[in-house]
Amino acid sequence: MLPIIQFAERPGILDLGCGHPSPALLPVEPWLAATRESARTYGWQALTYGTEAGPGPLIEWLSDHLKTSGFFITAGASHALALITDLLAEPGDTVLVDAPTYHFALRILRDRGVQLVAAPPDLDGCIASLRASGHRVPMMYLVPTFGNPTGASVPGGRRHYLVEVARRTGVTIVEDDTYRELFYDGPAPVSLWDLASGTEVVRIGSFAKTVAPGLRLGWINASPALLTRLAGLGYVDSGGGVNHATALAMAAFCASGAFARHVDGLRAAYRERRDVLAGALRGLQAELPAGGWFLWARLPDGVLSEDLLPVAERYGVSFVPGPRFFPDGDDGHQYARLAYSFLDLPELADAADRLSRAVCRVRS
């Protein structure tokens, strides 16, 4: 039988590298109820071509929930990033990125033929220098809230600085806000989109972390001009919106209160998993993230993540080495990204023990 899911389980390996939701936390029955309600409410309209920007009921819910406007429905955050990059950048352009940042975003950007440069503290100077040497710098990709891989959030002062730089330079910030709902120690910080009042920033979001990645459903927050360009794309005009039937089912899921109940449960479950993994680690240092799915663990001096990985897998545990999250791959050797989203509590404790023993082995 051919496989039906992306994750391939490896017998004997507890995979801390798997940034997927826990199967036990996916809302199978509530989603089934939402699809039935959508079919009853919208009938044939749920199964025909939808409006270009996405169905009104979901856009209205998002506008109310996020207290903003200007939405375009996508097939997830990765699709959103690909669309925005196609509109803002051209092959050969330079795109600034966090370092470290989401490793698959680096691949999506490279697929568009752009050059990637790690964003330094002095963004004004960096952008001026790049432009002086002939580079076009149209955009900057950031995950400022509970970021992947670190779980950290950009401080308030830096957020204001980023928006001011975007205004001064005309570089559009693409804010990946995927983890906003998954806060554990108080509300998430204000988004760059809200700070910029809908200008200089494009925000992308997703239901992958809050509901289920298999739905392939997300959104873009953008200016009216950019929304018009998105809606005018040939494949959107031809296909009548993106993922129309699933978007209407999500509208029913959210309107019923199932989204709020489900996310409340996720916050409690992932908070506990975070605490178990962090508490069981020995020989590694990791700041406790206030949200998201990941610990960014610093290895002891002299232990490199690339050297540790094969040893760790002999001990029955895996992770993602730090260099994969840097655009040039030349940094992050003393770090490992550990996901606490996928494994259950006993598995997380066991995985931490195995990883700690592997670290001791490499050090000795």
Summary of the structure (lengths in Angstrom):
residues: 364
radius of gyration: 20.9
end to end distance: 44.2
largest distance: 66.0
contacts: 1230
relative contact order: 0.18
helix: 46%
strand: 14%
